[in-house]
Amino acid sequence: MRSNYINGTWTPSADAGGIDVVNPATAAVIDRVPAGHEADVDAAVRAARAAFGSWSTTSPAERAERLEAARLLLEARADDVAATISADMGSPITFARKVQVGTPLAVLANFVDVLASYDFGGERVGNALIVREPAGVVGAITPWNYPLHQVVAKVAAALGAGCTVVLKPSEVAPLAAYALADIFHEIGLPAGVFNLVSGTGKIAGEAIAAHRDVDVVSFTGSVQAGRRVAEVAAATIKRVTLELGGKSANVILPDADLATAVKVGVAKAFVNAGQTCNALTRMLVPASRYDEAVELAAANTERYPLGDPLDEGTRVGPLASTAQRDRVRNYIQRGLAEGARIAAGGAEPGPGFETGSYVKPTVFTDVTPGMAIAREEIFGPVLCLLRYETEDEAVAIANGTPYGLAAAVWSGDQEHAVRVARRLRAGQVEINGGAFNVAAPFGGFGQSGYGRELGVHGLEEFGELKALLF
């Protein structure tokens, strides 16, 4: 069984129990990690607190050098880490290389650039000098769907800001975080600056959120778990940032290139087998073009057959666990029970995929805004098509869920698309297929959480403002 990484060394857990790491494509146990204990968290936090004094006084240039060294070593190990992620949570190997590892590489490079120009102090306001200082010890709690990117987005920003970190990765897919810990160890990151504690959210996660010497908690996961993190953290009045998922709307306006909008929309609904918090899972189409859109969506779904994640041509592999598979299948059955109709896919994976956590990419038609499949985050390869009559109705439907993480707008007139995008209550809106930007702030409105990750705004989540008065 693996150990925790505390104060620069691999340290056995205070709890002898362990958690099996299961390959979701084969159902085989491939590793075992500690179940976690409050004592593990306490040891990690004490190490992070002891290291904070010296790390917080390093220059931005020195911190950037450490992040660049980590980036170079991750780049050298990209194929191995991609294979680890593929086995750990089922990501197709091509996607794992390009996105699951490629995006963290880009995020590290961006934070190196940010640190080269960011002004941590020197802003004058009258008789005050405004400076920015590291917030302290950061507790980072991360999910399984992007098991390296979500870690890097938090940890690189925190380290870059001068904070020290205690990380709890998801026990469902923890191995990429272990690979990152190895990298930090090999580049000589000072002991205690980065610590990894394995375990469940209920034990290790809550211990991080509750610890009096943790100054900031950055959490990504479900609304239910995020609510609990905020509740526990409130007892010690610590700062909390939450990224809690979404039910993102893809608004296709009447003058849009429908074929392109649907093709890209299907791709962005099924990326990472739909296990993406900003996946465009609701496609809103003018009533006059609805039937055409359904045909296009069904036809495009044929381009996403299930496959072995180790096959270079596979676009959709298994879901990350049997629990997630069962959840998605239940939602598909619920959609049918509510009166929606399946235009492509279905709950059963079909021949050849009886073993593993597979669910076919599925397109629902005749979906109405009040259905559970149109309001609740499914977190699987399920796309809902909804019709609308007017632009105002489309905006109302798009804004009609508790979430507000992401959205998209398609129009032949970009200025028109921007006007509609400004009306959508979401933290990030794609215009005519705009690409993900690792320098842009990422986070949501409503029950999608609060706070931002990535770029300058992500760095600032881990800083404190101080005014020096003269």
C-alpha positions as CSV (number, residue, x, y, z in Angstrom):
1,M,0.0,0.0,0.0
2,R,1.2,3.5,-0.7
3,S,1.9,6.1,1.9
4,N,1.2,9.8,2.5
5,Y,3.7,12.5,1.5
6,I,4.4,14.6,4.5
7,N,7.2,17.0,5.2
8,G,9.3,15.8,2.3
9,T,9.0,12.1,3.0
10,W,6.7,9.2,2.3
11,T,5.0,8.5,5.6
12,P,2.7,5.5,6.5
13,S,-0.8,6.5,7.5
14,A,-1.9,6.4,11.1
15,D,-4.8,4.2,10.0
16,A,-3.8,0.8,8.7
17,G,-6.9,0.6,6.5
18,G,-6.6,1.1,2.7
19,I,-8.7,1.9,-0.4
20,D,-8.4,-0.1,-3.5
21,V,-7.7,1.8,-6.8
22,V,-9.8,0.1,-9.5
23,N,-9.3,0.3,-13.3
24,P,-12.8,1.1,-14.5
25,A,-12.2,-0.5,-17.9
26,T,-11.3,-3.9,-16.5
27,A,-12.6,-3.8,-12.9
28,A,-9.1,-4.9,-11.8
29,V,-7.5,-3.6,-8.6
30,I,-4.3,-1.8,-9.7
31,D,-3.1,-0.1,-6.5
32,R,-4.0,0.7,-2.9
33,V,-3.9,4.0,-1.0
34,P,-4.3,4.9,2.7
35,A,-7.9,5.3,4.0
36,G,-6.7,8.4,5.9
37,H,-6.8,9.6,9.5
38,E,-7.1,12.9,11.2
39,A,-3.6,12.4,12.6
40,D,-2.3,12.3,9.0
41,V,-3.9,15.6,8.2
42,D,-2.6,17.1,11.5
43,A,0.9,16.0,10.7
44,A,0.7,17.4,7.2
45,V,-0.8,20.8,8.3
46,R,1.9,21.1,11.0
47,A,4.6,20.5,8.3
48,A,3.0,23.0,6.0
49,R,2.8,25.6,8.8
50,A,6.4,25.1,9.7
51,A,7.5,25.5,6.1
52,F,5.3,28.6,5.5
53,G,7.6,31.1,7.1
54,S,10.5,30.5,4.7
55,W,8.5,29.7,1.6
56,S,6.3,32.8,1.9
57,T,9.4,35.0,1.8
58,T,10.9,33.5,-1.3
59,S,10.8,35.7,-4.4
60,P,8.2,35.3,-7.1
61,A,11.1,34.4,-9.5
62,E,12.3,31.6,-7.2
63,R,8.7,30.2,-7.0
64,A,8.4,30.4,-10.8
65,E,11.7,28.5,-11.1
66,R,10.2,25.7,-9.0
67,L,7.0,25.6,-11.1
68,E,9.0,25.6,-14.3
69,A,11.2,22.7,-13.1
70,A,8.0,20.7,-12.2
71,R,6.6,21.5,-15.7
72,L,9.7,20.3,-17.4
73,L,9.8,17.0,-15.4
74,L,6.1,16.5,-16.0
75,E,6.6,17.1,-19.7
76,A,9.3,14.4,-19.7
77,R,7.0,12.0,-18.0
78,A,3.9,12.9,-19.9
79,D,3.4,9.5,-21.6
80,D,3.8,7.6,-18.3
81,V,1.4,10.0,-16.4
82,A,-1.1,9.8,-19.2
83,A,-1.1,6.0,-19.0
84,T,-1.5,6.3,-15.2
85,I,-4.6,8.5,-15.6
86,S,-6.0,6.2,-18.3
87,A,-5.7,3.2,-15.9
88,D,-6.8,5.2,-12.9
89,M,-10.1,6.7,-14.2
90,G,-10.6,5.4,-17.7
91,S,-9.6,8.4,-19.8
92,P,-8.9,7.4,-23.4
93,I,-5.1,7.5,-23.8
94,T,-5.1,10.1,-26.6
95,F,-7.3,12.4,-24.5
96,A,-5.2,11.7,-21.5
97,R,-2.0,12.9,-23.3
98,K,-3.6,15.9,-24.9
99,V,-5.9,17.2,-22.1
100,Q,-5.4,15.3,-18.9
101,V,-1.6,16.0,-19.0
102,G,-1.4,18.7,-21.7
103,T,-3.7,21.1,-19.8
104,P,-1.7,20.9,-16.5
105,L,1.4,21.6,-18.5
106,A,-0.2,24.7,-20.0
107,V,-1.4,25.8,-16.6
108,L,2.1,25.5,-15.1
109,A,3.5,27.5,-17.9
110,N,0.9,30.2,-17.5
111,F,1.6,30.6,-13.8
112,V,5.3,30.9,-14.5
113,D,4.4,33.7,-16.9
114,V,2.1,35.3,-14.4
115,L,4.7,35.3,-11.7
116,A,7.1,37.1,-14.0
117,S,4.9,40.1,-14.2
118,Y,2.5,40.1,-11.3
119,D,2.9,43.0,-8.9
120,F,2.6,41.7,-5.3
121,G,3.1,45.1,-3.9
122,G,3.4,48.8,-4.7
123,E,-0.1,50.0,-5.6
124,R,-0.6,53.5,-4.2
125,V,-4.0,54.8,-3.0
126,G,-3.5,58.2,-1.3
127,N,-1.4,57.7,1.8
128,A,-1.7,53.9,1.5
129,L,0.6,51.3,-0.1
130,I,-1.4,48.2,-1.0
131,V,0.6,45.0,-0.8
132,R,-0.3,41.3,-1.4
133,E,0.9,38.6,0.9
134,P,0.5,34.8,0.9
135,A,-2.7,33.7,2.7
136,G,-1.0,30.9,4.6
137,V,-1.6,27.1,4.6
138,V,-3.9,25.9,1.8
139,G,-6.0,22.8,2.0
140,A,-6.8,21.5,-1.5
141,I,-9.5,18.9,-2.0
142,T,-9.7,17.7,-5.6
143,P,-12.0,15.4,-7.7
144,W,-11.5,12.4,-9.9
145,N,-12.6,13.5,-13.3
146,Y,-9.4,15.6,-14.1
147,P,-7.2,14.1,-11.5
148,L,-4.0,16.0,-12.4
149,H,-5.4,19.3,-13.9
150,Q,-7.6,20.0,-10.9
151,V,-4.6,19.4,-8.6
152,V,-2.3,21.6,-10.6
153,A,-4.9,24.4,-11.0
154,K,-5.0,24.7,-7.2
155,V,-1.5,23.7,-6.1
156,A,0.5,25.8,-8.7
157,A,-1.5,28.9,-7.9
158,A,-1.1,28.4,-4.1
159,L,2.6,27.7,-4.4
160,G,3.1,30.6,-6.8
161,A,1.3,32.9,-4.3
162,G,3.8,31.8,-1.6
163,C,1.4,29.5,0.3
164,T,2.1,26.0,1.5
165,V,-0.3,23.1,0.6
166,V,-1.9,20.0,2.0
167,L,-3.6,18.1,-0.8
168,K,-6.3,15.5,-0.5
169,P,-6.9,14.0,-4.0
170,S,-9.9,11.9,-4.8
171,E,-9.6,8.3,-3.5
172,V,-11.3,7.2,-6.7
173,A,-8.4,8.3,-8.9
174,P,-5.5,9.3,-6.7
175,L,-2.5,8.1,-8.8
176,A,-1.8,11.2,-10.8
177,A,-1.5,13.2,-7.6
178,Y,1.1,10.7,-6.4
179,A,3.0,11.2,-9.7
180,L,3.0,15.0,-9.0
181,A,4.2,14.4,-5.5
182,D,7.1,12.4,-6.9
183,I,7.9,15.3,-9.3
184,F,7.9,17.9,-6.5
185,H,10.2,15.7,-4.5
186,E,12.6,15.2,-7.3
187,I,12.9,18.9,-8.1
188,G,13.8,19.6,-4.5
189,L,10.7,21.5,-3.3
190,P,11.5,22.2,0.3
191,A,10.1,19.8,2.9
192,G,6.6,20.7,4.0
193,V,5.8,23.1,1.2
194,F,3.7,20.4,-0.5
195,N,2.0,17.6,1.4
196,L,-0.3,14.8,0.2
197,V,-2.8,13.0,2.4
198,S,-4.9,10.2,1.0
199,G,-8.3,9.3,2.2
200,T,-12.0,9.9,2.0
201,G,-13.8,13.2,2.0
202,K,-15.6,12.3,5.2
203,I,-12.4,11.7,7.2
204,A,-9.4,13.4,5.5
205,G,-11.4,16.1,3.7
206,E,-13.4,17.2,6.7
207,A,-10.2,17.2,8.8
208,I,-8.6,19.6,6.4
209,A,-11.6,21.9,6.3
210,A,-11.9,21.9,10.1
211,H,-8.2,22.3,11.0
212,R,-7.5,25.6,12.8
213,D,-4.1,26.0,11.1
214,V,-5.5,25.8,7.5
215,D,-6.1,29.3,6.3
216,V,-7.8,28.6,2.9
217,V,-9.7,25.6,1.6
218,S,-10.0,25.2,-2.1
219,F,-12.6,22.5,-3.0
220,T,-13.8,21.0,-6.3
221,G,-16.6,18.5,-6.3
222,S,-20.4,18.0,-5.8
223,V,-22.8,20.6,-4.4
224,Q,-23.5,18.3,-1.4
225,A,-19.8,17.9,-0.5
226,G,-19.1,21.6,-1.1
227,R,-21.9,22.6,1.2
228,R,-20.4,20.3,3.9
229,V,-16.9,21.7,3.4
230,A,-18.2,25.3,3.8
231,E,-20.1,24.3,6.9
232,V,-17.1,22.7,8.5
233,A,-14.7,25.5,7.6
234,A,-17.1,28.1,9.0
235,A,-16.2,27.1,12.5
236,T,-12.7,28.5,12.1
237,I,-13.7,31.4,9.8
238,K,-11.3,30.4,7.0
239,R,-11.6,31.4,3.4
240,V,-13.3,28.8,1.1
241,T,-13.4,28.6,-2.6
242,L,-15.8,26.1,-4.2
243,E,-16.2,24.8,-7.8
244,L,-19.2,22.6,-7.7
245,G,-20.2,21.6,-11.2
246,G,-22.9,22.7,-13.6
247,K,-25.6,22.1,-16.0
248,S,-24.3,24.2,-18.9
249,A,-26.6,25.4,-21.6
250,N,-25.5,25.5,-25.3
251,V,-27.8,28.2,-26.8
252,I,-28.1,27.9,-30.6
253,L,-29.7,31.0,-32.1
254,P,-31.8,30.9,-35.2
255,D,-29.1,32.4,-37.4
256,A,-26.3,30.0,-36.3
257,D,-24.6,27.5,-38.6
258,L,-26.7,24.6,-37.1
259,A,-24.6,21.7,-38.4
260,T,-21.4,23.2,-36.9
261,A,-23.1,24.2,-33.7
262,V,-24.5,20.7,-33.1
263,K,-21.4,18.9,-34.1
264,V,-19.2,20.9,-31.7
265,G,-22.0,20.8,-29.1
266,V,-22.1,17.0,-29.1
267,A,-18.3,16.9,-28.8
268,K,-18.4,19.2,-25.8
269,A,-21.2,17.2,-24.1
270,F,-19.3,13.9,-24.4
271,V,-15.8,15.1,-23.7
272,N,-14.2,12.9,-21.0
273,A,-17.3,10.7,-21.2
274,G,-19.4,13.6,-20.0
275,Q,-17.5,13.7,-16.7
276,T,-16.7,17.4,-17.1
277,C,-18.2,20.1,-14.9
278,N,-18.5,22.6,-17.7
279,A,-19.8,20.0,-20.3
280,L,-22.5,21.5,-22.5
281,T,-25.2,19.0,-21.5
282,R,-28.2,21.1,-22.5
283,M,-28.6,22.1,-26.2
284,L,-31.2,24.8,-26.7
285,V,-32.6,24.9,-30.3
286,P,-35.2,27.1,-32.0
287,A,-38.4,25.1,-32.3
288,S,-38.4,25.7,-36.1
289,R,-35.1,23.8,-36.4
290,Y,-35.5,21.3,-33.6
291,D,-36.1,18.2,-35.6
292,E,-33.1,18.9,-37.8
293,A,-31.0,19.4,-34.7
294,V,-32.1,16.1,-33.3
295,E,-31.1,14.3,-36.5
296,L,-27.8,16.0,-36.5
297,A,-27.1,15.2,-32.9
298,A,-28.0,11.6,-33.3
299,A,-25.8,11.3,-36.4
300,N,-22.9,12.9,-34.7
301,T,-23.2,10.7,-31.7
302,E,-22.3,7.8,-33.9
303,R,-18.8,9.3,-34.0
304,Y,-18.4,8.5,-30.3
305,P,-18.6,4.7,-29.9
306,L,-17.4,3.1,-26.7
307,G,-13.8,1.8,-26.8
308,D,-10.9,0.5,-24.9
309,P,-9.2,3.5,-23.3
310,L,-5.8,2.2,-24.4
311,D,-6.8,2.2,-28.0
312,E,-5.4,5.3,-29.7
313,G,-8.7,5.8,-31.6
314,T,-11.0,5.7,-28.6
315,R,-13.0,8.8,-27.9
316,V,-15.2,7.5,-25.1
317,G,-14.0,5.1,-22.5
318,P,-15.6,3.9,-19.3
319,L,-16.9,6.2,-16.5
320,A,-14.5,6.5,-13.5
321,S,-16.3,4.0,-11.3
322,T,-19.2,1.6,-11.0
323,A,-20.9,4.0,-8.7
324,Q,-20.8,6.7,-11.4
325,R,-21.9,4.2,-14.0
326,D,-24.9,3.3,-12.0
327,R,-25.8,6.9,-11.3
328,V,-25.8,7.8,-15.0
329,R,-27.8,4.7,-16.0
330,N,-30.3,5.6,-13.4
331,Y,-30.7,9.1,-14.8
332,I,-31.2,7.7,-18.3
333,Q,-34.0,5.5,-16.9
334,R,-35.4,8.5,-15.1
335,G,-35.4,10.5,-18.3
336,L,-37.5,7.9,-20.0
337,A,-39.9,7.7,-17.1
338,E,-40.4,11.5,-17.2
339,G,-41.4,11.3,-20.9
340,A,-38.2,12.1,-22.7
341,R,-37.3,10.1,-25.8
342,I,-33.9,8.6,-26.6
343,A,-32.6,9.6,-30.1
344,A,-29.3,7.8,-29.7
345,G,-27.6,5.6,-27.1
346,G,-29.2,4.2,-24.0
347,A,-28.5,2.8,-20.6
348,E,-26.9,-0.5,-21.6
349,P,-23.4,-0.4,-23.1
350,G,-24.0,-3.2,-25.6
351,P,-21.9,-6.3,-26.5
352,G,-18.2,-6.3,-25.6
353,F,-18.6,-3.9,-22.7
354,E,-20.2,-6.0,-20.0
355,T,-17.1,-5.7,-17.9
356,G,-16.2,-2.2,-16.7
357,S,-18.1,1.0,-16.1
358,Y,-19.3,1.8,-19.6
359,V,-22.4,3.9,-20.6
360,K,-23.2,4.7,-24.2
361,P,-23.2,8.3,-25.2
362,T,-26.9,9.2,-25.1
363,V,-29.1,11.9,-26.7
364,F,-32.5,12.8,-25.2
365,T,-35.1,14.6,-27.2
366,D,-38.5,15.9,-26.2
367,V,-36.9,17.2,-23.0
368,T,-38.7,19.9,-21.1
369,P,-37.0,22.3,-18.6
370,G,-38.6,20.8,-15.5
371,M,-37.3,17.3,-16.0
372,A,-34.6,16.0,-13.7
373,I,-32.3,15.3,-16.7
374,A,-32.6,18.9,-17.7
375,R,-31.9,20.4,-14.2
376,E,-29.6,18.0,-12.4
377,E,-25.9,17.3,-13.1
378,I,-25.7,13.8,-14.4
379,F,-21.9,13.8,-15.0
380,G,-21.9,11.3,-17.8
381,P,-22.3,11.2,-21.6
382,V,-25.9,12.4,-21.7
383,L,-27.1,15.3,-23.8
384,C,-30.5,16.9,-23.6
385,L,-32.1,18.8,-26.5
386,L,-34.7,21.4,-25.5
387,R,-36.7,23.6,-27.9
388,Y,-37.5,27.3,-27.5
389,E,-39.7,29.8,-29.3
390,T,-38.1,33.2,-28.5
391,E,-34.7,34.4,-27.5
392,D,-36.1,35.5,-24.1
393,E,-37.4,32.0,-23.5
394,A,-34.0,30.6,-24.4
395,V,-32.2,32.8,-21.9
396,A,-34.8,31.9,-19.3
397,I,-34.3,28.2,-19.9
398,A,-30.5,28.6,-19.8
399,N,-30.7,30.5,-16.5
400,G,-33.3,28.2,-15.1
401,T,-31.2,25.8,-13.1
402,P,-29.4,26.3,-9.8
403,Y,-26.1,26.2,-11.6
404,G,-24.1,28.8,-13.4
405,L,-20.6,27.4,-14.3
406,A,-20.5,27.6,-18.1
407,A,-22.5,28.1,-21.2
408,A,-22.2,28.6,-24.9
409,V,-23.9,30.8,-27.6
410,W,-23.9,30.3,-31.4
411,S,-24.9,32.9,-33.9
412,G,-24.0,34.1,-37.3
413,D,-23.6,37.6,-35.8
414,Q,-20.9,37.6,-33.2
415,E,-22.1,40.9,-31.6
416,H,-25.6,39.3,-31.2
417,A,-24.0,36.2,-29.6
418,V,-22.1,38.5,-27.2
419,R,-25.3,40.3,-26.2
420,V,-27.0,37.0,-25.4
421,A,-23.9,35.7,-23.6
422,R,-24.0,38.8,-21.3
423,R,-27.5,37.8,-20.3
424,L,-26.5,34.3,-19.2
425,R,-25.7,33.7,-15.5
426,A,-22.6,31.7,-15.9
427,G,-18.9,32.3,-15.1
428,Q,-17.7,31.4,-18.5
429,V,-19.5,31.6,-21.9
430,E,-18.1,30.2,-25.2
431,I,-18.9,32.3,-28.3
432,N,-19.2,30.2,-31.5
433,G,-17.0,27.4,-30.1
434,G,-14.4,29.5,-28.3
435,A,-11.6,27.4,-27.0
436,F,-10.7,26.9,-23.3
437,N,-8.2,29.4,-22.0
438,V,-5.9,28.5,-19.1
439,A,-5.3,32.2,-18.4
440,A,-9.0,33.1,-18.1
441,P,-10.7,32.9,-14.7
442,F,-12.8,29.7,-14.2
443,G,-15.6,29.4,-11.7
444,G,-19.3,29.8,-11.4
445,F,-22.4,31.6,-10.2
446,G,-25.1,30.2,-7.9
447,Q,-24.7,26.6,-6.8
448,S,-21.7,26.2,-9.1
449,G,-19.8,27.8,-6.3
450,Y,-17.7,30.9,-5.7
451,G,-14.1,32.0,-6.2
452,R,-12.0,31.6,-9.4
453,E,-9.2,29.3,-10.6
454,L,-6.5,29.8,-13.3
455,G,-4.6,32.8,-14.4
456,V,-4.1,36.0,-12.3
457,H,-7.5,35.6,-10.7
458,G,-6.7,32.1,-9.6
459,L,-3.4,33.3,-8.1
460,E,-5.2,36.1,-6.2
461,E,-7.5,33.5,-4.4
462,F,-4.4,32.6,-2.3
463,G,-3.3,36.1,-1.3
464,E,-4.2,38.6,1.4
465,L,-4.4,42.3,0.9
466,K,-2.6,44.6,3.3
467,A,-2.7,48.4,3.4
468,L,0.4,50.2,4.8
469,L,-0.6,53.7,5.8
470,F,1.9,56.6,5.8
